[in-house]
Amino acid sequence: MARETDEAVIAYKTILAGLLDNRPSGTRQRLASALGKHRSFVTQVTSPTYDTPLPARHLPTIFRVCHFSPAEQERFLSAYEAAHPGKLPDVGGGDKLRALTLMAPDFADEKKNRQFDDAVAEFVQKMAALVNGGE
């Protein structure tokens, strides 16, 4: 079972690494900044050679910063779900996500920026669930 999980993680990381390789120079650094993490964290969670799983809470940020097409997003999410069943964030029903760009204050503090971004993401997930008949 653990070997199957390892292979499934390698599968989604391989997809992600391939997509990142086809993005403009500096994408990994922009992703690190958007996540409030160091670039080494991005390398660990996106490279198939590291066994560090990619936390589901970072998926919307990755999709936004890396400009995943709907087909790329669907392909990646299928592989991610195979590796981590039931771990995808609940976005109020439906399997599709869309990117939404907002202008937000920069608090000049990575931790505060990340907390703000996480709070906005949580709010959006709760509102989507509410609109779709959830709690």
DSSP file (Angstrom, degrees, kcal/mol; ACC not computed):
  #  RESIDUE AA STRUCTURE BP1 BP2  ACC     N-H-->O    O-->H-N    N-H-->O    O-->H-N    TCO  KAPPA ALPHA  PHI   PSI    X-CA   Y-CA   Z-CA
    1    1 A M     >        0   0    0      0, 0.0     4,-2.2     0, 0.0     5,-0.2   0.000 360.0 360.0 360.0 -45.2    0.0    0.0    0.0
    2    2 A A  H  >  +     0   0    0      1,-0.2     4,-2.8     2,-0.2     5,-0.2   0.885 360.0  53.0 -62.8 -37.2    2.8    2.5    0.9
    3    3 A R  H  > S+     0   0    0      2,-0.2     4,-2.6     1,-0.2    -1,-0.2   0.903 108.2  50.4 -64.5 -40.4    4.5    1.7   -2.4
    4    4 A E  H  > S+     0   0    0      2,-0.2     4,-2.2     1,-0.2    -2,-0.2   0.906 111.6  48.3 -62.8 -41.0    1.3    2.5   -4.3
    5    5 A T  H  X S+     0   0    0     -4,-2.2     4,-2.5     2,-0.2    -2,-0.2   0.926 110.8  50.7 -64.2 -44.8    1.0    5.8   -2.4
    6    6 A D  H  X S+     0   0    0     -4,-2.8     4,-2.5     1,-0.2    -2,-0.2   0.922 111.6  47.9 -58.4 -44.6    4.6    6.6   -3.2
    7    7 A E  H  X S+     0   0    0     -4,-2.6     4,-1.9     1,-0.2    -1,-0.2   0.873 110.8  51.1 -64.9 -36.8    4.1    5.9   -6.8
    8    8 A A  H  X S+     0   0    0     -4,-2.2     4,-2.0     2,-0.2    75,-0.3   0.885 110.4  49.0 -68.1 -38.3    0.9    8.0   -6.9
    9    9 A V  H  X S+     0   0    0     -4,-2.5     4,-2.4     1,-0.2     5,-0.2   0.923 110.8  50.4 -65.1 -44.1    2.8   10.9   -5.2
   10   10 A I  H  X S+     0   0    0     -4,-2.5     4,-2.2     1,-0.2    -2,-0.2   0.880 107.7  56.0 -59.8 -37.7    5.5   10.6   -7.8
   11   11 A A  H  X S+     0   0    0     -4,-1.9     4,-1.8     2,-0.2    -2,-0.2   0.943 111.3  39.9 -63.2 -49.2    2.9   10.6  -10.6
   12   12 A Y  H  X S+     0   0    0     -4,-2.0     4,-2.5    67,-0.3    -1,-0.2   0.866 115.5  52.3 -71.8 -32.2    1.3   13.9   -9.6
   13   13 A K  H  X S+     0   0    0     -4,-2.4     4,-3.0     2,-0.2    -1,-0.2   0.858 107.0  53.5 -68.7 -33.2    4.7   15.5   -8.8
   14   14 A T  H  X S+     0   0    0     -4,-2.2     4,-2.2    -5,-0.2    -2,-0.2   0.918 110.5  46.9 -64.9 -43.2    5.9   14.4  -12.3
   15   15 A I  H  X S+     0   0    0     -4,-1.8     4,-2.2     2,-0.2    -2,-0.2   0.947 115.1  46.5 -60.6 -48.7    2.9   16.2  -13.8
   16   16 A L  H  X S+     0   0    0     -4,-2.5     4,-2.7     1,-0.2    -2,-0.2   0.912 111.3  50.5 -62.9 -44.4    3.5   19.3  -11.7
   17   17 A A  H  X S+     0   0    0     -4,-3.0     4,-2.2    29,-0.3    -1,-0.2   0.904 110.5  50.6 -61.2 -41.1    7.3   19.3  -12.4
   18   18 A G  H  X S+     0   0    0     -4,-2.2     4,-0.8     2,-0.2    -1,-0.2   0.898 111.4  47.6 -63.5 -40.9    6.6   19.1  -16.1
   19   19 A L  H >< S+     0   0    0     -4,-2.2     3,-0.6     1,-0.2    -2,-0.2   0.914 112.0  49.5 -66.6 -42.6    4.1   21.9  -16.0
   20   20 A L  H >< S+     0   0    0     -4,-2.7     3,-1.7     1,-0.2    -2,-0.2   0.872 104.9  58.5 -64.8 -35.9    6.5   24.1  -14.0
   21   21 A D  H 3< S+     0   0    0     -4,-2.2    -1,-0.2     1,-0.3    -2,-0.2   0.771 105.0  51.9 -63.9 -24.4    9.3   23.4  -16.4
   22   22 A N  T << S+     0   0    0     -4,-0.8    -1,-0.3    -3,-0.6    -2,-0.2   0.302  94.5  92.3 -95.6   9.1    7.1   24.9  -19.2
   23   23 A R  S <  S-     0   0    0     -3,-1.7     3,-0.1     1,-0.2     4,-0.1  -0.609  89.4 -81.2 -97.6 162.8    6.4   28.1  -17.3
   24   24 A P    >   -     0   0    0      0, 0.0     3,-1.6     0, 0.0    -1,-0.2  -0.154  58.1 -83.3 -60.2 155.9    8.5   31.3  -17.6
   25   25 A S  T 3  S+     0   0    0      1,-0.2    -4,-0.0     2,-0.1    -3,-0.0  -0.309 116.9  33.7 -55.6 139.3   11.7   31.7  -15.6
   26   26 A G  T 3> S+     0   0    0     -3,-0.1     4,-2.4     3,-0.0    -1,-0.2   0.372  78.4 118.7  93.9  -4.2   11.0   32.8  -12.1
   27   27 A T  H <> S+     0   0    0     -3,-1.6     4,-2.7     1,-0.2     5,-0.2   0.910  74.5  51.9 -62.6 -42.0    7.8   30.9  -11.7
   28   28 A R  H  > S+     0   0    0      1,-0.2     4,-2.5     2,-0.2    -1,-0.2   0.894 110.9  48.0 -62.6 -38.4    9.1   28.8   -8.8
   29   29 A Q  H  > S+     0   0    0      2,-0.2     4,-2.4     1,-0.2    -1,-0.2   0.912 111.7  49.3 -68.5 -40.9   10.3   32.0   -7.0
   30   30 A R  H  X S+     0   0    0     -4,-2.4     4,-2.5     2,-0.2    -2,-0.2   0.894 111.7  50.4 -62.7 -38.3    6.9   33.6   -7.5
   31   31 A L  H  X S+     0   0    0     -4,-2.7     4,-2.1     2,-0.2    -2,-0.2   0.928 109.0  50.6 -64.8 -44.8    5.2   30.5   -6.2
   32   32 A A  H  X>S+     0   0    0     -4,-2.5     5,-2.8     1,-0.2     4,-0.9   0.922 112.4  47.4 -58.2 -44.5    7.4   30.5   -3.1
   33   33 A S  H ><5S+     0   0    0     -4,-2.4     3,-0.6     1,-0.2    -1,-0.2   0.914 110.9  50.7 -64.1 -43.0    6.6   34.1   -2.5
   34   34 A A  H 3<5S+     0   0    0     -4,-2.5    -1,-0.2     1,-0.2    -2,-0.2   0.837 114.0  45.2 -64.6 -32.5    2.8   33.5   -3.0
   35   35 A L  H 3<5S-     0   0    0     -4,-2.1    -1,-0.2    -5,-0.2    -2,-0.2   0.600 110.1-122.9 -84.4 -12.1    2.9   30.6   -0.5
   36   36 A G  T <<5S+     0   0    0     -4,-0.9     2,-0.2    -3,-0.6    -3,-0.2   0.837  74.1 115.8  71.6  32.3    5.0   32.5    2.0
   37   37 A K  S   <S-     0   0    0     -5,-2.8    -1,-0.3    -6,-0.2     2,-0.2  -0.741  71.0 -94.4-125.9 171.3    7.7   29.8    1.8
   38   38 A H    >>  -     0   0    0     -2,-0.2     4,-1.3    -3,-0.1     3,-1.0  -0.512  37.7-111.8 -82.2 158.3   11.3   29.5    0.7
   39   39 A R  H 3> S+     0   0    0      1,-0.3     4,-2.2     2,-0.2     5,-0.1   0.819 116.8  64.0 -60.2 -31.5   12.1   28.3   -2.8
   40   40 A S  H 3> S+     0   0    0      1,-0.2     4,-2.3     2,-0.2    -1,-0.3   0.847  98.4  54.9 -63.1 -33.0   13.5   25.0   -1.3
   41   41 A F  H <> S+     0   0    0     -3,-1.0     4,-2.3     2,-0.2    -1,-0.2   0.930 106.8  50.4 -63.5 -44.7   10.0   24.2    0.0
   42   42 A V  H  X S+     0   0    0     -4,-1.3     4,-1.3     1,-0.2    -2,-0.2   0.912 110.3  50.3 -60.0 -42.8    8.7   24.6   -3.6
   43   43 A T  H  X S+     0   0    0     -4,-2.2     4,-1.7     1,-0.2     3,-0.4   0.927 110.8  49.3 -60.7 -44.9   11.4   22.2   -4.8
   44   44 A Q  H  < S+     0   0    0     -4,-2.3     8,-0.3     1,-0.2    -2,-0.2   0.883 115.8  41.1 -64.1 -39.4   10.6   19.6   -2.2
   45   45 A V  H  < S+     0   0    0     -4,-2.3    -1,-0.2     1,-0.2    -2,-0.2   0.587 122.0  40.0 -88.7  -8.5    6.8   19.6   -2.8
   46   46 A T  H  < S+     0   0    0     -4,-1.3   -29,-0.3    -3,-0.4    -2,-0.2   0.568  94.8  87.4-113.2 -11.8    7.0   19.7   -6.6
   47   47 A S    ><  -     0   0    0     -4,-1.7     3,-1.6    -5,-0.2     5,-0.1  -0.767  65.9-145.5 -94.9 130.5   10.0   17.4   -7.4
   48   48 A P  T 3  S+     0   0    0      0, 0.0    -1,-0.1     0, 0.0   -34,-0.1   0.677  96.7  68.8 -63.8 -16.1    9.3   13.7   -7.8
   49   49 A T  T 3  S+     0   0    0    -36,-0.1     2,-0.4   -39,-0.0    -5,-0.1   0.653  92.4  67.5 -79.4 -13.3   12.7   13.0   -6.3
   50   50 A Y  S <  S-     0   0    0     -3,-1.6     0, 0.0    -7,-0.2     0, 0.0  -0.864  71.5-149.0-105.8 141.7   11.5   14.2   -2.9
   51   51 A D        +     0   0    0     -2,-0.4    -1,-0.1     2,-0.1    -6,-0.1   0.366  57.7 123.7 -90.6   7.4    8.8   12.3   -0.9
   52   52 A T        -     0   0    0     -8,-0.3    -2,-0.1    -5,-0.1    -5,-0.1  -0.547  61.5-131.1 -67.8 119.0    7.4   15.4    0.7
   53   53 A P        -     0   0    0      0, 0.0    -7,-0.1     0, 0.0    -1,-0.1  -0.335  15.9-113.9 -71.3 156.2    3.7   15.5   -0.1
   54   54 A L        -     0   0    0     -9,-0.1     2,-0.1   -45,-0.1     5,-0.1  -0.813  32.8-122.4 -89.3 116.6    2.1   18.7   -1.5
   55   55 A P    >   -     0   0    0      0, 0.0     3,-1.8     0, 0.0     4,-0.3  -0.375  12.7-133.6 -62.3 134.4   -0.4   20.1    1.0
   56   56 A A  G >  S+     0   0    0      1,-0.3     3,-1.7     2,-0.2    -2,-0.0   0.796 100.9  69.6 -59.4 -30.5   -3.8   20.4   -0.5
   57   57 A R  G 3  S+     0   0    0      1,-0.3     4,-0.3     2,-0.1    -1,-0.3   0.721  95.6  56.0 -63.6 -18.4   -4.3   23.9    0.9
   58   58 A H  G <> S+     0   0    0     -3,-1.8     4,-2.4     1,-0.2    -1,-0.3   0.562  81.8  89.9 -88.9  -8.6   -1.6   25.1   -1.5
   59   59 A L  H <> S+     0   0    0     -3,-1.7     4,-2.8    -4,-0.3     5,-0.2   0.920  83.8  50.4 -59.4 -48.8   -3.4   23.9   -4.7
   60   60 A P  H  > S+     0   0    0      0, 0.0     4,-2.1     0, 0.0    -1,-0.2   0.899 112.3  48.8 -57.9 -38.1   -5.4   27.0   -5.4
   61   61 A T  H  > S+     0   0    0     -4,-0.3     4,-3.0     2,-0.2     5,-0.3   0.916 111.2  49.7 -65.9 -42.7   -2.3   29.2   -5.1
   62   62 A I  H  X S+     0   0    0     -4,-2.4     4,-2.5     1,-0.2    -1,-0.2   0.930 111.3  48.8 -61.4 -45.5   -0.3   26.8   -7.4
   63   63 A F  H  X>S+     0   0    0     -4,-2.8     5,-1.5    -5,-0.2     4,-0.6   0.899 115.7  44.6 -61.1 -40.3   -3.1   26.9  -10.0
   64   64 A R  H ><5S+     0   0    0     -4,-2.1     3,-0.5    -5,-0.2    -2,-0.2   0.953 117.8  40.6 -70.4 -50.8   -3.3   30.7   -9.8
   65   65 A V  H 3<5S+     0   0    0     -4,-3.0    -2,-0.2     1,-0.2    -3,-0.2   0.873 120.8  43.0 -68.3 -37.3    0.4   31.5   -9.9
   66   66 A C  H 3<5S-     0   0    0     -4,-2.5    -1,-0.2    -5,-0.3    -2,-0.2   0.462 102.5-131.2 -91.4  -1.2    1.3   28.8  -12.5
   67   67 A H  T <<5 -     0   0    0     -4,-0.6    -3,-0.2    -3,-0.5     2,-0.2   0.931  28.6-162.3  52.9  55.0   -1.7   29.6  -14.7
   68   68 A F      < -     0   0    0     -5,-1.5    -1,-0.2    -6,-0.2    31,-0.1  -0.457  13.2-129.6 -65.6 135.8   -2.9   26.0  -15.1
   69   69 A S     >  -     0   0    0     -2,-0.2     4,-2.8     1,-0.1     5,-0.2  -0.421  29.8-103.7 -74.2 162.8   -5.3   25.5  -18.0
   70   70 A P  H  > S+     0   0    0      0, 0.0     4,-2.5     0, 0.0     5,-0.2   0.894 124.4  49.8 -56.0 -39.4   -8.5   23.7  -17.2
   71   71 A A  H  > S+     0   0    0      2,-0.2     4,-2.4     1,-0.2     5,-0.2   0.906 111.9  47.2 -67.2 -40.9   -7.1   20.5  -18.8
   72   72 A E  H  > S+     0   0    0      2,-0.2     4,-2.5     1,-0.2     5,-0.2   0.911 113.0  49.7 -65.2 -41.7   -3.9   20.8  -16.9
   73   73 A Q  H  X S+     0   0    0     -4,-2.8     4,-3.0     2,-0.2     5,-0.2   0.924 111.6  47.9 -62.8 -45.2   -5.7   21.3  -13.7
   74   74 A E  H  X S+     0   0    0     -4,-2.5     4,-2.1    -5,-0.2    -2,-0.2   0.919 112.5  48.7 -63.0 -44.4   -8.0   18.4  -14.3
   75   75 A R  H  X S+     0   0    0     -4,-2.4     4,-1.7     2,-0.2    -2,-0.2   0.923 114.9  45.1 -61.9 -45.1   -5.1   16.1  -15.2
   76   76 A F  H  X S+     0   0    0     -4,-2.5     4,-2.7     1,-0.2    -2,-0.2   0.934 111.8  51.3 -65.2 -46.5   -3.2   17.2  -12.1
   77   77 A L  H  X S+     0   0    0     -4,-3.0     4,-2.8     1,-0.2    -1,-0.2   0.856 107.0  54.2 -62.5 -35.6   -6.2   16.9   -9.7
   78   78 A S  H  X S+     0   0    0     -4,-2.1     4,-1.6    -5,-0.2    -1,-0.2   0.929 112.5  43.2 -62.2 -44.7   -6.9   13.3  -10.9
   79   79 A A  H  X S+     0   0    0     -4,-1.7     4,-1.4     2,-0.2   -67,-0.3   0.890 114.3  50.8 -68.1 -39.2   -3.4   12.3  -10.1
   80   80 A Y  H  X S+     0   0    0     -4,-2.7     4,-2.6     1,-0.2     3,-0.2   0.922 109.0  50.8 -64.4 -44.4   -3.5   14.2   -6.8
   81   81 A E  H  < S+     0   0    0     -4,-2.8    -1,-0.2     1,-0.2    -2,-0.2   0.861 106.9  55.0 -62.8 -35.7   -6.7   12.5   -5.8
   82   82 A A  H  < S+     0   0    0     -4,-1.6    -1,-0.2    -5,-0.2    -2,-0.2   0.861 114.4  40.7 -64.7 -34.8   -5.3    9.1   -6.6
   83   83 A A  H  < S+     0   0    0     -4,-1.4    -2,-0.2   -75,-0.3    -1,-0.2   0.829 130.8  24.8 -81.3 -34.0   -2.4    9.8   -4.2
   84   84 A H  S >< S-     0   0    0     -4,-2.6     3,-2.1    -5,-0.1     4,-0.3  -0.606  82.0-158.0-133.3  70.7   -4.4   11.5   -1.5
   85   85 A P  T 3  S+     0   0    0      0, 0.0    -3,-0.1     0, 0.0    -4,-0.1  -0.243  78.3   5.9 -55.8 131.0   -8.0   10.3   -1.6
   86   86 A G  T 3  S+     0   0    0      1,-0.1    -5,-0.1    -5,-0.0     0, 0.0   0.526 100.8 105.5  78.1   6.0  -10.4   12.6    0.0
   87   87 A K    <   +     0   0    0     -3,-2.1   -31,-0.1    -6,-0.1     3,-0.1   0.544  43.3 112.1 -97.2  -7.6   -7.8   15.3    0.7
   88   88 A L  S    S-     0   0    0     -4,-0.3   -31,-0.1     1,-0.1     2,-0.0  -0.404  80.5-100.7 -65.1 140.8   -8.8   17.8   -2.0
   89   89 A P        -     0   0    0      0, 0.0     2,-0.7     0, 0.0    -1,-0.1  -0.363  34.5-116.3 -62.5 139.5  -10.2   21.0   -0.5
   90   90 A D        +     0   0    0      1,-0.1    39,-0.2    -3,-0.1    38,-0.1  -0.678  33.0 179.9 -78.3 116.5  -14.0   21.2   -0.6
   91   91 A V        -     0   0    0     -2,-0.7    -1,-0.1     3,-0.3    35,-0.0  -0.025  63.8 -79.0-109.3  30.4  -14.9   24.0   -2.9
   92   92 A G  S    S-     0   0    0     39,-0.0    42,-0.1    36,-0.0    -2,-0.1   0.837  88.9 -48.0  85.3  33.0  -18.6   23.7   -2.6
   93   93 A G  S    S+     0   0    0      1,-0.2     3,-0.1     2,-0.0    39,-0.0   0.090  98.7  74.8  88.8 156.8  -19.3   20.8   -4.9
   94   94 A G  S    S-     0   0    0      1,-0.1    -3,-0.3     3,-0.0    -1,-0.2   0.238  72.8-114.3  79.4 150.1  -18.2   20.3   -8.4
   95   95 A D  S    S+     0   0    0      2,-0.0     2,-0.4    -4,-0.0    -1,-0.1   0.497  83.9  92.4 -97.0  -4.7  -14.7   19.2   -9.4
   96   96 A K        -     0   0    0     -3,-0.1     2,-0.3    -5,-0.0    -5,-0.0  -0.731  50.9-169.0-101.2 140.5  -13.7   22.4  -11.3
   97   97 A L        -     0   0    0     -2,-0.4     2,-0.4   -27,-0.1   -24,-0.1  -0.877   6.2-156.2-115.7 153.0  -11.9   25.4   -9.9
   98   98 A R        -     0   0    0     -2,-0.3     2,-0.3     2,-0.0   -34,-0.1  -0.962  23.5-110.9-127.1 150.5  -11.5   28.7  -11.5
   99   99 A A        -     0   0    0     -2,-0.4     2,-0.4   -31,-0.1   -38,-0.0  -0.566  29.7-173.3 -79.5 141.0   -8.8   31.3  -10.9
  100  100 A L        -     0   0    0     -2,-0.3     2,-0.5     2,-0.0   -36,-0.1  -0.980   9.4-154.3-135.3 121.3   -9.8   34.5   -9.2
  101  101 A T        -     0   0    0     -2,-0.4     2,-0.3   -37,-0.0    -2,-0.0  -0.840  15.1-178.5-101.7 130.9   -7.3   37.3   -8.9
  102  102 A L        -     0   0    0     -2,-0.5     2,-0.6     2,-0.0    -2,-0.0  -0.925  28.3-127.5-124.8 149.4   -7.7   39.8   -6.1
  103  103 A M        +     0   0    0     -2,-0.3    -2,-0.0     0, 0.0     0, 0.0  -0.882  39.9 174.9 -93.4 123.0   -5.7   42.9   -5.1
  104  104 A A        -     0   0    0     -2,-0.6     2,-0.0     1,-0.0    13,-0.0  -0.895  35.5 -91.0-129.1 156.6   -4.9   42.5   -1.4
  105  105 A P        -     0   0    0      0, 0.0     2,-0.7     0, 0.0    -1,-0.0  -0.364  32.2-133.3 -66.1 146.2   -2.8   44.6    1.0
  106  106 A D        -     0   0    0      1,-0.1     4,-0.1     2,-0.1     6,-0.0  -0.912  14.1-166.6 -99.3 116.2    0.8   43.6    1.4
  107  107 A F        -     0   0    0     -2,-0.7    -1,-0.1     2,-0.2     5,-0.1   0.414  34.7-125.2 -84.9   2.7    1.5   43.5    5.1
  108  108 A A  S    S+     0   0    0      1,-0.1     2,-0.3     2,-0.1    -2,-0.1   0.798  85.3  96.8  57.4  29.3    5.3   43.4    4.4
  109  109 A D     >  -     0   0    0      1,-0.1     4,-2.8     2,-0.0    -2,-0.2  -0.912  67.8-149.3-149.9 116.4    5.4   40.2    6.5
  110  110 A E  H  > S+     0   0    0     -2,-0.3     4,-2.5     1,-0.2     5,-0.2   0.879  99.0  50.7 -57.2 -41.0    5.3   36.8    4.9
  111  111 A K  H  > S+     0   0    0      2,-0.2     4,-2.4     1,-0.2    -1,-0.2   0.926 112.7  45.1 -65.0 -44.9    3.5   35.2    7.9
  112  112 A K  H  > S+     0   0    0      2,-0.2     4,-2.6     1,-0.2    -2,-0.2   0.911 113.2  51.0 -65.7 -41.7    0.8   37.9    7.9
  113  113 A N  H  X S+     0   0    0     -4,-2.8     4,-2.7     2,-0.2    -2,-0.2   0.925 111.6  47.6 -60.2 -44.2    0.3   37.7    4.2
  114  114 A R  H  X S+     0   0    0     -4,-2.5     4,-2.8    -5,-0.2    -2,-0.2   0.907 111.7  50.1 -64.5 -42.0    0.0   33.9    4.3
  115  115 A Q  H  X S+     0   0    0     -4,-2.4     4,-2.2     2,-0.2    -1,-0.2   0.915 112.2  47.5 -62.5 -42.6   -2.6   34.2    7.2
  116  116 A F  H  X S+     0   0    0     -4,-2.6     4,-2.3     2,-0.2    -2,-0.2   0.946 113.3  47.7 -61.6 -48.8   -4.6   36.7    5.2
  117  117 A D  H  X S+     0   0    0     -4,-2.7     4,-2.5     1,-0.2    -2,-0.2   0.892 112.2  49.8 -60.9 -41.3   -4.5   34.6    2.0
  118  118 A D  H  X S+     0   0    0     -4,-2.8     4,-2.5     2,-0.2    -1,-0.2   0.895 110.0  51.0 -64.9 -39.6   -5.5   31.5    4.0
  119  119 A A  H  X S+     0   0    0     -4,-2.2     4,-2.3     2,-0.2    -2,-0.2   0.904 111.2  47.7 -64.9 -41.0   -8.4   33.3    5.6
  120  120 A V  H  X S+     0   0    0     -4,-2.3     4,-2.5     2,-0.2    -2,-0.2   0.924 112.3  49.5 -65.3 -43.8   -9.6   34.6    2.2
  121  121 A A  H  X S+     0   0    0     -4,-2.5     4,-2.3     1,-0.2    -2,-0.2   0.904 111.5  48.8 -62.0 -41.5   -9.3   31.0    0.7
  122  122 A E  H  X S+     0   0    0     -4,-2.5     4,-2.4     2,-0.2    -1,-0.2   0.909 110.6  51.1 -64.3 -41.9  -11.2   29.6    3.7
  123  123 A F  H  X S+     0   0    0     -4,-2.3     4,-2.7     2,-0.2    -2,-0.2   0.927 110.2  49.0 -59.5 -46.2  -13.9   32.2    3.3
  124  124 A V  H  X S+     0   0    0     -4,-2.5     4,-2.6     1,-0.2    -2,-0.2   0.912 111.0  50.0 -62.6 -42.8  -14.3   31.5   -0.4
  125  125 A Q  H  X S+     0   0    0     -4,-2.3     4,-2.2     1,-0.2    -1,-0.2   0.915 112.6  47.0 -62.1 -42.8  -14.6   27.7    0.3
  126  126 A K  H  X S+     0   0    0     -4,-2.4     4,-2.3     2,-0.2    -2,-0.2   0.902 112.7  48.9 -66.8 -40.6  -17.2   28.3    2.9
  127  127 A M  H  X S+     0   0    0     -4,-2.7     4,-2.7     2,-0.2     5,-0.2   0.907 110.8  50.5 -65.4 -41.1  -19.2   30.6    0.7
  128  128 A A  H  X S+     0   0    0     -4,-2.6     4,-1.8     1,-0.2     6,-0.2   0.911 111.5  48.3 -63.3 -41.7  -19.1   28.2   -2.2
  129  129 A A  H  <>S+     0   0    0     -4,-2.2     5,-3.9    -5,-0.2    -1,-0.2   0.901 112.2  49.5 -64.0 -40.5  -20.3   25.4    0.0
  130  130 A L  H ><5S+     0   0    0     -4,-2.3     3,-1.6     3,-0.2    -2,-0.2   0.927 110.3  49.1 -63.6 -46.7  -23.1   27.6    1.3
  131  131 A V  H 3<5S+     0   0    0     -4,-2.7    -1,-0.2     1,-0.3    -2,-0.2   0.841 110.2  52.9 -62.9 -33.8  -24.2   28.6   -2.2
  132  132 A N  T 3<5S-     0   0    0     -4,-1.8    -1,-0.3    -5,-0.2    -2,-0.2   0.187 129.8 -92.5 -90.6  18.1  -24.2   25.0   -3.2
  133  133 A G  T < 5S+     0   0    0     -3,-1.6    -3,-0.2     1,-0.2    -2,-0.1   0.581  84.7 130.1  88.9  10.0  -26.5   23.9   -0.3
  134  134 A G      <       0   0    0     -5,-3.9    -1,-0.2    -6,-0.2    -8,-0.0  -0.018 360.0 360.0 -81.7-168.0  -23.7   23.0    2.1
  135  135 A E              0   0    0      0, 0.0    -5,-0.2     0, 0.0    -1,-0.1   0.452 360.0 360.0 -83.2 360.0  -23.4   24.0    5.7
